[in-house]
């Protein structure tokens, strides 16, 4: 996977919290093991969090078509999706480039999704006075070289006072325009 999150990165960056990441490997494995098996809606949420545009109907179709083996236990929305089942679905969707918009943007800019999330988490940790929301940060992209397999590098920094004022002004204008359109 190049632009969707790999399973290991999803587990590290999404399932495990900051304290879990500092814990011994056995504890981390236990935390991750408790996540599985997942129902179909939960599997869809994981796939979407990893950057893949999946839904339950699509997964059902891929199983009926024989593209994906049916997860053992349960059926339909109550299937028991293991880590391996979800990873197989992710590999297929990634090969077909069935991405959510954020993943398409990462592909366009040649950004490693795990490096991007690590940079966001670092910015959040360094700026506890701001909400942990990328909207409050400026994303800076330093070019890579896709021809030789080098991803672009992403950094996040808080907005300057001027940038924040401009951003809030744009939001206010958009809200006013939206209010006028509803009348």
PyMOL commands that place a pseudoatom at each C-alpha (Angstrom):
pseudoatom trace, name=CA, resn=UNK, resi=1, chain=A, elem=C, hetatm=0, pos=[0.000, 0.000, 0.000]
pseudoatom trace, name=CA, resn=UNK, resi=2, chain=A, elem=C, hetatm=0, pos=[1.381, 3.321, -1.001]
pseudoatom trace, name=CA, resn=UNK, resi=3, chain=A, elem=C, hetatm=0, pos=[-1.244, 5.937, -0.109]
pseudoatom trace, name=CA, resn=UNK, resi=4, chain=A, elem=C, hetatm=0, pos=[-3.669, 4.065, 2.167]
pseudoatom trace, name=CA, resn=UNK, resi=5, chain=A, elem=C, hetatm=0, pos=[-2.575, 3.223, 5.704]
pseudoatom trace, name=CA, resn=UNK, resi=6, chain=A, elem=C, hetatm=0, pos=[-0.985, -0.166, 6.178]
pseudoatom trace, name=CA, resn=UNK, resi=7, chain=A, elem=C, hetatm=0, pos=[-2.487, -2.350, 8.884]
pseudoatom trace, name=CA, resn=UNK, resi=8, chain=A, elem=C, hetatm=0, pos=[0.529, -1.935, 11.187]
pseudoatom trace, name=CA, resn=UNK, resi=9, chain=A, elem=C, hetatm=0, pos=[0.396, 1.850, 10.853]
pseudoatom trace, name=CA, resn=UNK, resi=10, chain=A, elem=C, hetatm=0, pos=[-3.363, 1.886, 11.494]
pseudoatom trace, name=CA, resn=UNK, resi=11, chain=A, elem=C, hetatm=0, pos=[-2.857, -0.143, 14.652]
pseudoatom trace, name=CA, resn=UNK, resi=12, chain=A, elem=C, hetatm=0, pos=[-0.024, 2.091, 15.879]
pseudoatom trace, name=CA, resn=UNK, resi=13, chain=A, elem=C, hetatm=0, pos=[-1.550, 5.452, 14.969]
pseudoatom trace, name=CA, resn=UNK, resi=14, chain=A, elem=C, hetatm=0, pos=[-5.284, 4.856, 15.407]
pseudoatom trace, name=CA, resn=UNK, resi=15, chain=A, elem=C, hetatm=0, pos=[-5.942, 1.906, 17.714]
pseudoatom trace, name=CA, resn=UNK, resi=16, chain=A, elem=C, hetatm=0, pos=[-3.112, 2.481, 20.189]
pseudoatom trace, name=CA, resn=UNK, resi=17, chain=A, elem=C, hetatm=0, pos=[-3.209, 5.621, 22.265]
pseudoatom trace, name=CA, resn=UNK, resi=18, chain=A, elem=C, hetatm=0, pos=[-0.059, 7.549, 23.223]
pseudoatom trace, name=CA, resn=UNK, resi=19, chain=A, elem=C, hetatm=0, pos=[0.297, 5.616, 26.490]
pseudoatom trace, name=CA, resn=UNK, resi=20, chain=A, elem=C, hetatm=0, pos=[-0.235, 2.255, 24.772]
pseudoatom trace, name=CA, resn=UNK, resi=21, chain=A, elem=C, hetatm=0, pos=[2.558, 3.068, 22.315]
pseudoatom trace, name=CA, resn=UNK, resi=22, chain=A, elem=C, hetatm=0, pos=[4.981, 3.409, 25.236]
pseudoatom trace, name=CA, resn=UNK, resi=23, chain=A, elem=C, hetatm=0, pos=[3.895, 0.087, 26.770]
pseudoatom trace, name=CA, resn=UNK, resi=24, chain=A, elem=C, hetatm=0, pos=[5.718, -3.235, 26.280]
pseudoatom trace, name=CA, resn=UNK, resi=25, chain=A, elem=C, hetatm=0, pos=[5.025, -5.123, 23.030]
pseudoatom trace, name=CA, resn=UNK, resi=26, chain=A, elem=C, hetatm=0, pos=[2.849, -7.716, 24.794]
pseudoatom trace, name=CA, resn=UNK, resi=27, chain=A, elem=C, hetatm=0, pos=[0.484, -5.010, 26.064]
pseudoatom trace, name=CA, resn=UNK, resi=28, chain=A, elem=C, hetatm=0, pos=[0.272, -3.430, 22.593]
pseudoatom trace, name=CA, resn=UNK, resi=29, chain=A, elem=C, hetatm=0, pos=[-0.554, -6.832, 21.068]
pseudoatom trace, name=CA, resn=UNK, resi=30, chain=A, elem=C, hetatm=0, pos=[-3.307, -7.373, 23.650]
pseudoatom trace, name=CA, resn=UNK, resi=31, chain=A, elem=C, hetatm=0, pos=[-4.869, -3.981, 22.935]
pseudoatom trace, name=CA, resn=UNK, resi=32, chain=A, elem=C, hetatm=0, pos=[-4.883, -4.668, 19.193]
pseudoatom trace, name=CA, resn=UNK, resi=33, chain=A, elem=C, hetatm=0, pos=[-6.169, -8.251, 19.607]
pseudoatom trace, name=CA, resn=UNK, resi=34, chain=A, elem=C, hetatm=0, pos=[-9.228, -6.947, 21.487]
pseudoatom trace, name=CA, resn=UNK, resi=35, chain=A, elem=C, hetatm=0, pos=[-10.260, -5.008, 18.363]
pseudoatom trace, name=CA, resn=UNK, resi=36, chain=A, elem=C, hetatm=0, pos=[-10.923, -8.164, 16.329]
pseudoatom trace, name=CA, resn=UNK, resi=37, chain=A, elem=C, hetatm=0, pos=[-13.036, -9.751, 15.019]
pseudoatom trace, name=CA, resn=UNK, resi=38, chain=A, elem=C, hetatm=0, pos=[-15.057, -6.779, 13.778]
pseudoatom trace, name=CA, resn=UNK, resi=39, chain=A, elem=C, hetatm=0, pos=[-18.579, -6.633, 12.416]
pseudoatom trace, name=CA, resn=UNK, resi=40, chain=A, elem=C, hetatm=0, pos=[-19.012, -5.501, 8.817]
pseudoatom trace, name=CA, resn=UNK, resi=41, chain=A, elem=C, hetatm=0, pos=[-19.818, -1.885, 9.839]
pseudoatom trace, name=CA, resn=UNK, resi=42, chain=A, elem=C, hetatm=0, pos=[-16.712, -1.851, 12.045]
pseudoatom trace, name=CA, resn=UNK, resi=43, chain=A, elem=C, hetatm=0, pos=[-14.602, -3.306, 9.222]
pseudoatom trace, name=CA, resn=UNK, resi=44, chain=A, elem=C, hetatm=0, pos=[-15.906, -0.558, 6.928]
pseudoatom trace, name=CA, resn=UNK, resi=45, chain=A, elem=C, hetatm=0, pos=[-14.922, 2.077, 9.496]
pseudoatom trace, name=CA, resn=UNK, resi=46, chain=A, elem=C, hetatm=0, pos=[-11.401, 0.674, 9.683]
pseudoatom trace, name=CA, resn=UNK, resi=47, chain=A, elem=C, hetatm=0, pos=[-11.067, 0.583, 5.903]
pseudoatom trace, name=CA, resn=UNK, resi=48, chain=A, elem=C, hetatm=0, pos=[-12.289, 4.175, 5.631]
pseudoatom trace, name=CA, resn=UNK, resi=49, chain=A, elem=C, hetatm=0, pos=[-9.915, 5.273, 8.430]
pseudoatom trace, name=CA, resn=UNK, resi=50, chain=A, elem=C, hetatm=0, pos=[-7.124, 3.648, 6.445]
pseudoatom trace, name=CA, resn=UNK, resi=51, chain=A, elem=C, hetatm=0, pos=[-8.116, 5.778, 3.438]
pseudoatom trace, name=CA, resn=UNK, resi=52, chain=A, elem=C, hetatm=0, pos=[-10.185, 3.331, 1.390]
pseudoatom trace, name=CA, resn=UNK, resi=53, chain=A, elem=C, hetatm=0, pos=[-13.670, 4.110, 0.071]
pseudoatom trace, name=CA, resn=UNK, resi=54, chain=A, elem=C, hetatm=0, pos=[-15.441, 0.991, 1.303]
pseudoatom trace, name=CA, resn=UNK, resi=55, chain=A, elem=C, hetatm=0, pos=[-19.010, 0.332, 2.350]
pseudoatom trace, name=CA, resn=UNK, resi=56, chain=A, elem=C, hetatm=0, pos=[-20.896, -2.784, 3.429]
pseudoatom trace, name=CA, resn=UNK, resi=57, chain=A, elem=C, hetatm=0, pos=[-22.566, -3.277, 0.041]
pseudoatom trace, name=CA, resn=UNK, resi=58, chain=A, elem=C, hetatm=0, pos=[-19.204, -3.179, -1.716]
pseudoatom trace, name=CA, resn=UNK, resi=59, chain=A, elem=C, hetatm=0, pos=[-17.697, -5.741, 0.650]
pseudoatom trace, name=CA, resn=UNK, resi=60, chain=A, elem=C, hetatm=0, pos=[-20.737, -8.015, 0.206]
pseudoatom trace, name=CA, resn=UNK, resi=61, chain=A, elem=C, hetatm=0, pos=[-20.386, -7.704, -3.574]
pseudoatom trace, name=CA, resn=UNK, resi=62, chain=A, elem=C, hetatm=0, pos=[-16.660, -8.567, -3.484]
pseudoatom trace, name=CA, resn=UNK, resi=63, chain=A, elem=C, hetatm=0, pos=[-17.454, -11.648, -1.373]
pseudoatom trace, name=CA, resn=UNK, resi=64, chain=A, elem=C, hetatm=0, pos=[-20.315, -12.782, -3.661]
pseudoatom trace, name=CA, resn=UNK, resi=65, chain=A, elem=C, hetatm=0, pos=[-18.091, -12.244, -6.711]
pseudoatom trace, name=CA, resn=UNK, resi=66, chain=A, elem=C, hetatm=0, pos=[-15.343, -14.363, -5.107]
pseudoatom trace, name=CA, resn=UNK, resi=67, chain=A, elem=C, hetatm=0, pos=[-12.799, -11.542, -5.067]
pseudoatom trace, name=CA, resn=UNK, resi=68, chain=A, elem=C, hetatm=0, pos=[-12.589, -11.744, -1.273]
pseudoatom trace, name=CA, resn=UNK, resi=69, chain=A, elem=C, hetatm=0, pos=[-12.994, -14.907, 0.783]
pseudoatom trace, name=CA, resn=UNK, resi=70, chain=A, elem=C, hetatm=0, pos=[-15.951, -14.752, 3.143]
pseudoatom trace, name=CA, resn=UNK, resi=71, chain=A, elem=C, hetatm=0, pos=[-14.912, -14.064, 6.739]
pseudoatom trace, name=CA, resn=UNK, resi=72, chain=A, elem=C, hetatm=0, pos=[-15.653, -16.972, 9.054]
pseudoatom trace, name=CA, resn=UNK, resi=73, chain=A, elem=C, hetatm=0, pos=[-18.440, -16.641, 11.577]
pseudoatom trace, name=CA, resn=UNK, resi=74, chain=A, elem=C, hetatm=0, pos=[-21.641, -14.723, 11.062]
pseudoatom trace, name=CA, resn=UNK, resi=75, chain=A, elem=C, hetatm=0, pos=[-23.048, -13.372, 7.860]
pseudoatom trace, name=CA, resn=UNK, resi=76, chain=A, elem=C, hetatm=0, pos=[-23.930, -10.046, 6.296]
pseudoatom trace, name=CA, resn=UNK, resi=77, chain=A, elem=C, hetatm=0, pos=[-23.408, -7.216, 8.745]
pseudoatom trace, name=CA, resn=UNK, resi=78, chain=A, elem=C, hetatm=0, pos=[-22.596, -9.690, 11.511]
pseudoatom trace, name=CA, resn=UNK, resi=79, chain=A, elem=C, hetatm=0, pos=[-19.612, -11.305, 9.815]
pseudoatom trace, name=CA, resn=UNK, resi=80, chain=A, elem=C, hetatm=0, pos=[-16.535, -11.648, 11.994]
pseudoatom trace, name=CA, resn=UNK, resi=81, chain=A, elem=C, hetatm=0, pos=[-13.821, -9.745, 10.124]
pseudoatom trace, name=CA, resn=UNK, resi=82, chain=A, elem=C, hetatm=0, pos=[-10.332, -10.648, 11.353]
pseudoatom trace, name=CA, resn=UNK, resi=83, chain=A, elem=C, hetatm=0, pos=[-7.297, -8.457, 10.922]
pseudoatom trace, name=CA, resn=UNK, resi=84, chain=A, elem=C, hetatm=0, pos=[-6.293, -10.611, 7.934]
pseudoatom trace, name=CA, resn=UNK, resi=85, chain=A, elem=C, hetatm=0, pos=[-9.776, -10.380, 6.349]
pseudoatom trace, name=CA, resn=UNK, resi=86, chain=A, elem=C, hetatm=0, pos=[-9.723, -6.586, 6.564]
pseudoatom trace, name=CA, resn=UNK, resi=87, chain=A, elem=C, hetatm=0, pos=[-6.169, -6.452, 5.267]
pseudoatom trace, name=CA, resn=UNK, resi=88, chain=A, elem=C, hetatm=0, pos=[-7.136, -8.577, 2.234]
pseudoatom trace, name=CA, resn=UNK, resi=89, chain=A, elem=C, hetatm=0, pos=[-10.008, -6.184, 1.508]
pseudoatom trace, name=CA, resn=UNK, resi=90, chain=A, elem=C, hetatm=0, pos=[-7.649, -3.230, 1.961]
pseudoatom trace, name=CA, resn=UNK, resi=91, chain=A, elem=C, hetatm=0, pos=[-5.094, -4.723, -0.433]
pseudoatom trace, name=CA, resn=UNK, resi=92, chain=A, elem=C, hetatm=0, pos=[-7.758, -5.251, -3.101]
pseudoatom trace, name=CA, resn=UNK, resi=93, chain=A, elem=C, hetatm=0, pos=[-9.246, -1.751, -2.722]
pseudoatom trace, name=CA, resn=UNK, resi=94, chain=A, elem=C, hetatm=0, pos=[-5.768, -0.206, -2.724]
pseudoatom trace, name=CA, resn=UNK, resi=95, chain=A, elem=C, hetatm=0, pos=[-4.803, -2.081, -5.893]
pseudoatom trace, name=CA, resn=UNK, resi=96, chain=A, elem=C, hetatm=0, pos=[-7.945, -0.683, -7.538]
pseudoatom trace, name=CA, resn=UNK, resi=97, chain=A, elem=C, hetatm=0, pos=[-7.247, 2.792, -6.054]
pseudoatom trace, name=CA, resn=UNK, resi=98, chain=A, elem=C, hetatm=0, pos=[-10.671, 2.928, -4.392]
pseudoatom trace, name=CA, resn=UNK, resi=99, chain=A, elem=C, hetatm=0, pos=[-9.767, 5.867, -2.162]
pseudoatom trace, name=CA, resn=UNK, resi=100, chain=A, elem=C, hetatm=0, pos=[-11.526, 8.444, -0.008]
pseudoatom trace, name=CA, resn=UNK, resi=101, chain=A, elem=C, hetatm=0, pos=[-10.801, 12.065, -1.053]
pseudoatom trace, name=CA, resn=UNK, resi=102, chain=A, elem=C, hetatm=0, pos=[-8.033, 12.537, 1.525]
pseudoatom trace, name=CA, resn=UNK, resi=103, chain=A, elem=C, hetatm=0, pos=[-6.166, 9.548, 0.129]
pseudoatom trace, name=CA, resn=UNK, resi=104, chain=A, elem=C, hetatm=0, pos=[-6.556, 10.891, -3.403]
pseudoatom trace, name=CA, resn=UNK, resi=105, chain=A, elem=C, hetatm=0, pos=[-4.949, 14.123, -2.182]
pseudoatom trace, name=CA, resn=UNK, resi=106, chain=A, elem=C, hetatm=0, pos=[-2.100, 12.155, -0.617]
pseudoatom trace, name=CA, resn=UNK, resi=107, chain=A, elem=C, hetatm=0, pos=[-1.634, 10.326, -3.899]
pseudoatom trace, name=CA, resn=UNK, resi=108, chain=A, elem=C, hetatm=0, pos=[-1.600, 13.616, -5.815]
pseudoatom trace, name=CA, resn=UNK, resi=109, chain=A, elem=C, hetatm=0, pos=[1.003, 15.108, -3.480]
pseudoatom trace, name=CA, resn=UNK, resi=110, chain=A, elem=C, hetatm=0, pos=[2.920, 11.801, -3.044]
pseudoatom trace, name=CA, resn=UNK, resi=111, chain=A, elem=C, hetatm=0, pos=[2.465, 11.733, 0.749]
pseudoatom trace, name=CA, resn=UNK, resi=112, chain=A, elem=C, hetatm=0, pos=[3.045, 8.714, 2.965]
pseudoatom trace, name=CA, resn=UNK, resi=113, chain=A, elem=C, hetatm=0, pos=[-0.152, 8.451, 5.058]
pseudoatom trace, name=CA, resn=UNK, resi=114, chain=A, elem=C, hetatm=0, pos=[1.648, 7.232, 8.187]
pseudoatom trace, name=CA, resn=UNK, resi=115, chain=A, elem=C, hetatm=0, pos=[4.194, 10.075, 8.053]
pseudoatom trace, name=CA, resn=UNK, resi=116, chain=A, elem=C, hetatm=0, pos=[1.295, 12.507, 7.596]
pseudoatom trace, name=CA, resn=UNK, resi=117, chain=A, elem=C, hetatm=0, pos=[-0.544, 11.198, 10.676]
pseudoatom trace, name=CA, resn=UNK, resi=118, chain=A, elem=C, hetatm=0, pos=[2.651, 11.164, 12.738]
pseudoatom trace, name=CA, resn=UNK, resi=119, chain=A, elem=C, hetatm=0, pos=[3.287, 14.797, 11.763]
pseudoatom trace, name=CA, resn=UNK, resi=120, chain=A, elem=C, hetatm=0, pos=[-0.284, 15.724, 12.775]
pseudoatom trace, name=CA, resn=UNK, resi=121, chain=A, elem=C, hetatm=0, pos=[0.037, 13.930, 16.112]
pseudoatom trace, name=CA, resn=UNK, resi=122, chain=A, elem=C, hetatm=0, pos=[3.369, 15.649, 16.753]
pseudoatom trace, name=CA, resn=UNK, resi=123, chain=A, elem=C, hetatm=0, pos=[1.829, 19.059, 16.028]
pseudoatom trace, name=CA, resn=UNK, resi=124, chain=A, elem=C, hetatm=0, pos=[-1.105, 18.312, 18.345]
pseudoatom trace, name=CA, resn=UNK, resi=125, chain=A, elem=C, hetatm=0, pos=[1.257, 17.234, 21.142]
pseudoatom trace, name=CA, resn=UNK, resi=126, chain=A, elem=C, hetatm=0, pos=[3.455, 20.312, 20.720]
pseudoatom trace, name=CA, resn=UNK, resi=127, chain=A, elem=C, hetatm=0, pos=[0.442, 22.645, 20.738]
pseudoatom trace, name=CA, resn=UNK, resi=128, chain=A, elem=C, hetatm=0, pos=[-1.891, 21.482, 23.525]
pseudoatom trace, name=CA, resn=UNK, resi=129, chain=A, elem=C, hetatm=0, pos=[-3.510, 24.943, 23.611]
pseudoatom trace, name=CA, resn=UNK, resi=130, chain=A, elem=C, hetatm=0, pos=[-5.093, 24.194, 20.217]
pseudoatom trace, name=CA, resn=UNK, resi=131, chain=A, elem=C, hetatm=0, pos=[-7.800, 21.626, 19.491]
pseudoatom trace, name=CA, resn=UNK, resi=132, chain=A, elem=C, hetatm=0, pos=[-6.432, 18.373, 18.020]
pseudoatom trace, name=CA, resn=UNK, resi=133, chain=A, elem=C, hetatm=0, pos=[-7.935, 19.283, 14.660]
pseudoatom trace, name=CA, resn=UNK, resi=134, chain=A, elem=C, hetatm=0, pos=[-5.845, 19.752, 11.496]
pseudoatom trace, name=CA, resn=UNK, resi=135, chain=A, elem=C, hetatm=0, pos=[-8.014, 22.767, 10.603]
pseudoatom trace, name=CA, resn=UNK, resi=136, chain=A, elem=C, hetatm=0, pos=[-6.073, 24.801, 13.159]
pseudoatom trace, name=CA, resn=UNK, resi=137, chain=A, elem=C, hetatm=0, pos=[-2.738, 24.024, 11.524]
pseudoatom trace, name=CA, resn=UNK, resi=138, chain=A, elem=C, hetatm=0, pos=[-1.017, 24.873, 8.277]
pseudoatom trace, name=CA, resn=UNK, resi=139, chain=A, elem=C, hetatm=0, pos=[0.140, 21.833, 6.345]
pseudoatom trace, name=CA, resn=UNK, resi=140, chain=A, elem=C, hetatm=0, pos=[3.501, 22.261, 4.678]
pseudoatom trace, name=CA, resn=UNK, resi=141, chain=A, elem=C, hetatm=0, pos=[4.552, 19.776, 2.004]
pseudoatom trace, name=CA, resn=UNK, resi=142, chain=A, elem=C, hetatm=0, pos=[8.190, 19.351, 1.083]
pseudoatom trace, name=CA, resn=UNK, resi=143, chain=A, elem=C, hetatm=0, pos=[8.500, 17.628, -2.306]
pseudoatom trace, name=CA, resn=UNK, resi=144, chain=A, elem=C, hetatm=0, pos=[9.685, 14.081, -2.668]
pseudoatom trace, name=CA, resn=UNK, resi=145, chain=A, elem=C, hetatm=0, pos=[10.694, 12.226, -5.797]
pseudoatom trace, name=CA, resn=UNK, resi=146, chain=A, elem=C, hetatm=0, pos=[8.059, 9.663, -6.780]
pseudoatom trace, name=CA, resn=UNK, resi=147, chain=A, elem=C, hetatm=0, pos=[10.201, 8.349, -9.638]
pseudoatom trace, name=CA, resn=UNK, resi=148, chain=A, elem=C, hetatm=0, pos=[12.725, 7.029, -7.132]
pseudoatom trace, name=CA, resn=UNK, resi=149, chain=A, elem=C, hetatm=0, pos=[10.222, 6.106, -4.427]
pseudoatom trace, name=CA, resn=UNK, resi=150, chain=A, elem=C, hetatm=0, pos=[10.797, 9.119, -2.183]
pseudoatom trace, name=CA, resn=UNK, resi=151, chain=A, elem=C, hetatm=0, pos=[7.637, 10.432, -0.553]
pseudoatom trace, name=CA, resn=UNK, resi=152, chain=A, elem=C, hetatm=0, pos=[7.026, 14.095, 0.055]
pseudoatom trace, name=CA, resn=UNK, resi=153, chain=A, elem=C, hetatm=0, pos=[7.406, 15.094, 3.700]
pseudoatom trace, name=CA, resn=UNK, resi=154, chain=A, elem=C, hetatm=0, pos=[4.604, 16.762, 5.611]
pseudoatom trace, name=CA, resn=UNK, resi=155, chain=A, elem=C, hetatm=0, pos=[4.864, 19.126, 8.553]
pseudoatom trace, name=CA, resn=UNK, resi=156, chain=A, elem=C, hetatm=0, pos=[2.171, 20.968, 10.457]
pseudoatom trace, name=CA, resn=UNK, resi=157, chain=A, elem=C, hetatm=0, pos=[2.494, 24.265, 12.250]
pseudoatom trace, name=CA, resn=UNK, resi=158, chain=A, elem=C, hetatm=0, pos=[-0.026, 26.463, 14.053]
pseudoatom trace, name=CA, resn=UNK, resi=159, chain=A, elem=C, hetatm=0, pos=[-1.443, 29.314, 12.021]
pseudoatom trace, name=CA, resn=UNK, resi=160, chain=A, elem=C, hetatm=0, pos=[0.041, 32.731, 12.592]
pseudoatom trace, name=CA, resn=UNK, resi=161, chain=A, elem=C, hetatm=0, pos=[-2.331, 35.352, 14.034]
pseudoatom trace, name=CA, resn=UNK, resi=162, chain=A, elem=C, hetatm=0, pos=[-2.726, 36.874, 10.563]
pseudoatom trace, name=CA, resn=UNK, resi=163, chain=A, elem=C, hetatm=0, pos=[-3.470, 33.481, 8.943]
pseudoatom trace, name=CA, resn=UNK, resi=164, chain=A, elem=C, hetatm=0, pos=[-6.003, 32.651, 11.654]
pseudoatom trace, name=CA, resn=UNK, resi=165, chain=A, elem=C, hetatm=0, pos=[-7.746, 36.017, 11.195]
pseudoatom trace, name=CA, resn=UNK, resi=166, chain=A, elem=C, hetatm=0, pos=[-7.928, 35.464, 7.420]
pseudoatom trace, name=CA, resn=UNK, resi=167, chain=A, elem=C, hetatm=0, pos=[-9.257, 31.920, 7.964]
pseudoatom trace, name=CA, resn=UNK, resi=168, chain=A, elem=C, hetatm=0, pos=[-11.960, 33.085, 10.387]
pseudoatom trace, name=CA, resn=UNK, resi=169, chain=A, elem=C, hetatm=0, pos=[-12.926, 35.884, 7.995]
pseudoatom trace, name=CA, resn=UNK, resi=170, chain=A, elem=C, hetatm=0, pos=[-13.331, 33.377, 5.150]
pseudoatom trace, name=CA, resn=UNK, resi=171, chain=A, elem=C, hetatm=0, pos=[-15.494, 31.159, 7.385]
pseudoatom trace, name=CA, resn=UNK, resi=172, chain=A, elem=C, hetatm=0, pos=[-17.695, 34.114, 8.363]
pseudoatom trace, name=CA, resn=UNK, resi=173, chain=A, elem=C, hetatm=0, pos=[-18.140, 35.123, 4.708]
pseudoatom trace, name=CA, resn=UNK, resi=174, chain=A, elem=C, hetatm=0, pos=[-19.026, 31.550, 3.746]
pseudoatom trace, name=CA, resn=UNK, resi=175, chain=A, elem=C, hetatm=0, pos=[-21.616, 31.358, 6.542]
pseudoatom trace, name=CA, resn=UNK, resi=176, chain=A, elem=C, hetatm=0, pos=[-23.183, 34.642, 5.453]
pseudoatom trace, name=CA, resn=UNK, resi=177, chain=A, elem=C, hetatm=0, pos=[-23.325, 33.453, 1.837]
pseudoatom trace, name=CA, resn=UNK, resi=178, chain=A, elem=C, hetatm=0, pos=[-24.834, 30.171, 2.966]
pseudoatom trace, name=CA, resn=UNK, resi=179, chain=A, elem=C, hetatm=0, pos=[-27.473, 32.028, 5.006]
pseudoatom trace, name=CA, resn=UNK, resi=180, chain=A, elem=C, hetatm=0, pos=[-28.412, 34.178, 2.002]
pseudoatom trace, name=CA, resn=UNK, resi=181, chain=A, elem=C, hetatm=0, pos=[-28.687, 31.104, -0.228]
pseudoatom trace, name=CA, resn=UNK, resi=182, chain=A, elem=C, hetatm=0, pos=[-31.159, 29.474, 2.179]
pseudoatom trace, name=CA, resn=UNK, resi=183, chain=A, elem=C, hetatm=0, pos=[-33.556, 32.444, 2.053]
for i in range(1, 183): cmd.bond("trace and resi %d" % i, "trace and resi %d" % (i + 1))
show_as sticks, trace
zoom trace
